[in-house]
Amino acid sequence: MAAALQHREIPAISIIIPGLLVAVLGGLSAAQIGLFENSASSIRMSEPRTVTIASRAFSYRSHGEFFKNGIAVDGPMVTITESALEIMKYGVTVNDYKRCVADGDCQPAAPEHQVTNGDVPVTGVSIEDARAYASWLSKATDFDWILPTDAQMAFAAGSRFPDDGLGVSADSKNPATRWLADYDRETARKASANPVPQASGYFGENEFGLADFPGNVWEWTTTCNRRVNLDNPDDAANGDSCGVYLAVGKHRSPMSFFVKNPKGGGCSVGAPPDNLGFRLIREGKRYASYLQKIKTSLGIGTHRADVYRKASLGRQN
């Protein structure tokens, strides 16, 4: 009798699992063609041009404000291995961003940064604006788009990523030495400011094909600013300030999350950026991670004998 029951239950599993998967795939397909959404997700658009950068180990100067013996010092050089990533070749443009605004998913750029030439990078946007656009683009293309971290921008920018070190020894006992070096650097930064955004491609490409970095548009990252006391790395005062994020361009610039116009305040240290814009990283298909979770929970892809074993265990319990 038990053997007969087993023969009846195994085919039932074979029918139920594919049926559930078909239902899930059908629901996702309906969402993709716009049956469940009436906003940007129902409007398919051509994907932005991207460059793919192979995984490698690289060195760059660690982000943050570092102190030793109460005196500001250069951050340490660190070597990390970054996974391969696919990133927008150009920054998000005015025309790109206007589509999101028209769909009601994005807030307009700051009035003083609204320009008629649509082929220039959008500026006058906060990190929250950039995140809203990433969400909209993810729906519009069925791929996941996210803002990069500081390390990912350093990885993609390669030889063009700025080194914020002043070159003053951390053991220097004379704070005036660093102060003078910092003054000279900030004076040079202010003198080279050029607030007029240029057409995509104006600033050329790096060795990986990434365009316009660094140009005169600083780009938002999801990396929080931090202060580090090298005398006591475990100090409770250390850590990230996630109300202030790093925008990267000709130099790193900590900016408050709500800032759209960098000249209007919100920059914690140094010369402010000329402009604030962004570009995004493309990850996998939008629904791939959900499908994998469903397949795992249903045992799809598991060896048939293992499915039988789990069914048998369930009967014994």
C-alpha positions in Angstrom: 0.0 0.0 0.0 2.8 2.4 0.9 4.6 1.6 -2.4 1.4 2.4 -4.3 1.1 5.8 -2.5 4.7 6.6 -3.4 4.0 6.0 -7.1 1.0 8.3 -7.0 2.8 11.2 -5.1 5.9 11.5 -7.3 4.0 12.4 -10.5 2.1 14.9 -8.5 5.3 16.7 -7.6 6.3 16.6 -11.2 3.1 18.4 -12.2 2.9 20.9 -9.3 6.4 22.3 -9.6 6.3 23.1 -13.4 2.8 24.5 -12.9 3.9 26.9 -10.2 6.9 28.0 -12.3 4.7 28.6 -15.4 2.4 30.7 -13.2 5.3 32.8 -11.9 6.8 33.2 -15.3 3.4 34.2 -16.7 3.0 36.9 -14.0 6.5 38.3 -14.6 5.8 38.3 -18.4 2.6 40.2 -17.8 4.5 42.8 -15.7 7.1 43.1 -18.4 4.6 43.9 -21.1 2.8 46.4 -18.9 -0.3 44.7 -17.8 0.3 45.5 -14.1 2.1 48.8 -14.5 1.1 52.0 -16.4 4.2 54.1 -15.8 7.7 54.0 -17.2 7.8 50.2 -17.0 5.3 50.0 -19.9 7.6 52.1 -22.1 10.5 50.2 -23.5 13.5 52.3 -24.4 16.9 51.5 -26.0 19.5 50.9 -23.4 22.2 53.4 -22.7 25.7 52.7 -24.2 27.9 50.9 -21.7 31.5 49.7 -21.3 32.4 46.4 -19.6 35.5 46.4 -17.4 37.2 43.1 -16.6 37.9 42.2 -13.0 41.3 43.2 -11.7 43.3 44.2 -8.7 44.1 48.0 -8.4 45.4 50.5 -6.0 43.8 53.8 -5.0 43.8 56.2 -2.1 41.2 55.2 0.5 38.3 57.7 0.8 37.7 59.8 3.9 39.2 62.4 6.2 42.1 60.9 8.1 43.8 62.2 11.2 46.9 61.3 13.2 48.0 63.0 16.3 45.2 65.4 15.9 46.5 66.6 12.5 44.9 65.9 9.1 46.9 63.4 7.0 46.6 61.7 3.6 44.5 58.6 3.4 46.4 55.4 3.0 46.8 53.7 -0.4 44.9 50.4 -0.6 44.8 47.6 -3.1 41.5 45.8 -3.8 40.2 43.4 -6.3 37.0 44.6 -8.0 34.6 42.3 -9.9 33.9 42.9 -13.5 31.2 45.6 -14.0 29.2 47.2 -16.8 28.9 50.9 -16.5 27.4 53.7 -18.6 29.9 55.0 -21.1 28.5 58.5 -20.7 26.8 60.3 -17.9 23.0 60.4 -17.9 22.0 63.2 -20.3 19.4 66.0 -20.1 17.2 64.2 -22.6 17.5 60.9 -20.7 16.5 62.5 -17.5 13.6 64.5 -19.0 11.9 61.2 -20.0 11.9 60.2 -16.3 10.5 63.6 -15.3 7.8 63.4 -18.0 6.7 60.0 -16.6 6.4 61.5 -13.1 9.1 59.3 -11.6 11.8 62.0 -11.3 11.9 65.5 -9.9 13.1 68.3 -12.3 16.7 69.4 -12.1 17.5 72.6 -10.2 16.1 75.5 -12.3 19.5 77.1 -12.8 20.8 73.8 -14.3 17.9 73.2 -16.8 19.4 73.6 -20.3 17.9 73.2 -23.7 20.8 71.1 -25.2 19.7 67.6 -24.5 23.0 65.9 -25.3 24.9 67.3 -22.3 25.0 65.5 -18.9 22.1 66.3 -16.6 23.2 68.5 -13.7 21.5 70.0 -10.7 20.3 66.7 -9.4 20.7 65.2 -5.8 21.6 61.7 -5.0 17.9 61.0 -4.3 17.1 62.2 -7.9 19.8 59.9 -9.2 18.3 56.9 -7.3 14.8 57.7 -8.6 16.2 57.7 -12.2 17.9 54.4 -11.6 14.6 52.9 -10.4 12.8 54.3 -13.4 15.4 53.0 -15.9 15.3 49.6 -14.3 11.6 49.4 -15.0 12.0 50.8 -18.5 14.7 48.3 -19.6 14.1 45.3 -17.4 17.7 45.4 -16.2 18.8 46.5 -12.7 20.6 49.9 -12.7 22.4 51.2 -9.6 24.7 54.0 -8.6 28.3 53.0 -8.2 30.4 53.1 -5.1 33.5 55.2 -4.8 35.7 52.1 -5.3 33.7 51.1 -8.4 34.2 54.6 -9.9 37.9 54.4 -9.1 38.0 51.0 -10.8 36.2 52.2 -13.9 38.1 55.5 -14.1 41.4 53.8 -14.0 44.3 56.2 -14.6 41.9 59.2 -14.6 40.8 58.8 -11.0 42.1 61.6 -8.9 44.6 61.1 -6.1 43.6 63.5 -3.2 46.8 63.0 -1.4 48.9 66.2 -0.7 52.2 64.3 -0.4 52.9 65.7 3.1 54.4 63.1 5.4 52.0 61.8 8.1 54.9 62.2 10.6 55.3 65.9 9.9 55.1 67.9 13.2 54.4 71.2 11.5 50.7 71.6 10.6 51.5 74.7 8.6 53.2 72.5 6.0 50.0 70.7 5.2 47.9 73.9 5.5 50.0 75.6 2.9 49.9 72.6 0.5 46.1 72.4 0.9 45.7 76.2 0.3 47.7 75.9 -2.9 45.6 73.0 -4.1 42.3 74.6 -3.3 43.3 77.8 -5.0 44.2 75.9 -8.2 40.9 74.1 -8.1 38.9 77.3 -7.8 40.9 78.9 -10.7 40.2 75.9 -13.0 36.4 75.9 -12.3 34.3 75.7 -15.5 30.6 75.4 -14.7 29.3 75.1 -18.3 28.5 71.4 -19.1 29.8 70.2 -22.4 28.4 67.7 -24.9 28.8 64.0 -24.2 32.3 62.9 -25.3 33.9 66.3 -25.0 36.4 65.2 -22.4 37.5 62.1 -24.2 37.8 58.5 -23.0 40.1 56.6 -20.6 41.9 53.3 -21.3 38.7 51.3 -20.8 36.5 53.5 -23.0 34.8 55.3 -20.2 34.0 58.8 -21.4 34.1 62.3 -19.8 35.7 61.4 -16.5 36.8 63.6 -15.0 35.1 66.4 -16.8 33.3 69.3 -15.1 30.5 67.1 -13.8 31.1 65.4 -10.5 29.2 62.1 -10.2 27.3 60.8 -7.2 28.3 57.6 -5.5 26.7 55.6 -2.7 29.8 55.8 -0.6 29.3 57.7 2.7 31.9 60.2 3.8 33.9 59.2 6.9 36.4 60.5 9.4 39.1 58.2 10.6 41.4 58.6 13.6 44.5 56.6 12.7 45.7 56.7 16.3 42.6 54.7 17.4 40.9 52.9 14.5 38.3 51.5 16.8 37.3 55.0 18.1 33.5 55.2 18.2 33.7 58.6 16.4 35.0 56.8 13.3 32.7 55.5 10.7 30.5 56.7 7.9 28.2 59.7 7.8 25.4 58.5 5.6 23.8 61.9 5.3 26.9 62.9 3.3 27.9 61.1 0.2 31.0 61.3 -2.0 30.7 62.9 -5.4 33.7 62.2 -7.5 35.2 64.1 -10.4 38.5 66.1 -10.5 38.6 65.4 -6.8 36.3 63.8 -4.2 33.7 66.1 -2.7 31.5 65.2 0.3 28.0 66.4 -0.4 24.8 66.3 1.6 22.2 64.0 0.2 19.7 66.8 -0.6 22.1 69.1 -2.5 21.3 69.7 -6.2 23.4 72.9 -6.7 26.9 72.4 -5.2 27.6 76.1 -5.2 24.6 76.6 -2.9 26.2 74.9 0.1 26.3 71.4 1.5 29.9 70.7 0.6 31.7 69.8 3.9 35.2 70.5 2.8 37.2 72.0 0.0 36.3 73.6 -3.3 32.8 72.6 -4.4 32.1 70.7 -7.6 31.3 72.6 -10.8 28.2 70.5 -11.3 26.5 67.4 -9.9 25.4 64.5 -12.2 25.6 60.8 -12.3 26.0 57.6 -14.3 24.9 54.1 -13.5 26.1 50.5 -13.4 24.0 47.8 -15.1 23.5 44.6 -13.3 21.6 41.4 -14.4 18.1 41.0 -15.7 15.6 42.7 -13.4 13.8 39.4 -12.5 16.8 37.0 -12.5 17.4 37.1 -8.8 13.7 36.5 -8.0 13.5 33.6 -10.4 16.6 31.9 -8.9 15.0 32.2 -5.4 11.8 30.6 -6.7 13.7 27.8 -8.4 15.7 27.1 -5.3 12.7 27.0 -3.0 10.9 24.6 -5.4 13.9 22.4 -5.9 14.2 23.2 -9.6 17.6 22.2 -10.9 18.1 19.7 -8.0 18.9 16.1 -8.9 15.7 14.1 -9.3 16.9 11.5 -6.7 17.3 14.4 -4.2 13.7 15.5 -4.9 12.5 12.0 -4.2 14.5 11.8 -1.1 13.0 15.1 0.2 9.5 13.8 -0.6 10.2 10.6 1.3 11.5 12.4 4.3 8.3 14.5 4.3 6.2 11.4 4.4 8.2 9.9 7.2 7.7 13.0 9.3 
